[in-house]
Amino acid sequence: MKLIAKSLAVMLLSFVLLIAAFPLTASAETQNFEPRLTSPSRSNPYYNSELNVYSQGGYGMPNCVAYAFGRVYEITGEKPLITRGSAGEWWSINKKKGYYEYGQEPRLGAVACWSNHVAVVEKIDGNTVTASQSHWGGNYFDTTVFTSGTNRFGQKFYGYIYMCDDYFEKIEEENKQEIKERLVERTANMSSIAPAEKKNLDLSPVTLVRENEEVMINSEMLKSALDRK
């Protein structure tokens, strides 16, 4: 009976530790992504001639490709690989050069491409997408809400270029490492269980999985903590 009670206590303590780790296991996109729903200032270097190649070449905002270039640069902190071409050419340039993955699924930070327009995905609600954009000869900045995959502005929808995915994956790996380090820190002061106390105890690791992320908690350490009480 005592062993059963200990086992239940170990499971409860494991659950508590997992709950404590939950804030760190949020996806990189939702944890680190800040949607742009208001206009960037004209002094923002990502959108003016300081860093924006389109602005440097005389095709700055209002211009949808100048904006998309600047927005991706702003999100990732790295200069986008697509540095030329009109909005209607971005899709084909990316496919030909193999710069980024692409597809029909909306993702945060992805560039939505139509036959002569591009916009950047800022929010996703089911199949409804909110994107930020600029317009050649028109609005400096605005947002649009559309059903993913639909033609817009009288133009054919091509798909999404996932220009920010590598950045999000890098952040996700850093988050996983941070989770591991914090769990080690939390169990660092737990003393080892004495050999005599190990008799008839199941000391196999407890595997806890959330959203494909494994958090390994050593059951021996947990039982040792309980035994101290």
Disulfide bonds with the S-S distance in Angstrom:
none
